[in-house]
């Protein structure tokens, strides 16, 4: 069954969006997702700082 996540505090840093949600066990998690076509970068982090750092340092390899 797919997970329905409600993101809050969504911020866009370049082509990457960072959002906060509650994980399966009720813990706060943070996701960084690239919105560029055919990029496919997405990752979950335990801290907001780590997700924002990943967003700032991400470079799309599509080109």
C-alpha positions in Angstrom: 0.0 0.0 0.0 1.5 3.4 -1.0 2.3 5.9 1.7 0.4 9.2 1.7 2.8 11.8 2.9 1.7 15.3 3.8 4.7 17.7 3.3 5.0 20.9 5.2 7.7 23.6 5.3 8.4 23.0 1.6 11.3 25.1 0.3 12.8 25.2 -3.2 16.6 25.4 -3.5 17.5 25.6 -7.2 15.7 22.6 -8.9 15.5 20.7 -5.6 12.5 20.8 -3.2 13.0 20.1 0.5 10.0 19.2 2.6 9.3 17.9 6.1 6.9 15.0 6.8 6.1 12.4 9.5 7.5 9.0 8.8 5.8 5.6 9.4 6.5 5.5 13.1 5.5 9.1 13.7 9.0 10.6 13.6 9.8 13.8 11.7 11.7 13.1 8.4 12.9 15.4 5.7 13.0 14.7 1.9 15.1 16.3 -0.8 13.7 15.8 -4.4 15.0 17.2 -7.7 12.3 18.4 -10.0 14.4 18.5 -13.2 13.1 16.2 -16.0 14.8 12.8 -16.0 17.0 13.5 -13.0 15.6 11.0 -10.5 17.4 12.4 -7.4 15.4 11.9 -4.1 16.6 11.1 -0.6 15.2 11.0 2.9 17.1 12.5 5.9 16.7 12.6 9.7 17.6 16.3 9.9 16.5 19.3 8.0 20.1 20.6 7.8 21.2 17.4 6.0 18.4 17.7 3.5 19.1 21.3 2.8 22.8 20.6 2.4 22.0 17.8 -0.1 19.8 20.3 -2.0 22.5 22.9 -2.2 25.2 20.5 -3.3 23.1 18.5 -5.8 24.2 18.7 -9.5 22.0 17.1 -12.1 23.8 14.7 -14.4 21.2 15.0 -17.1 22.3 17.1 -19.9 
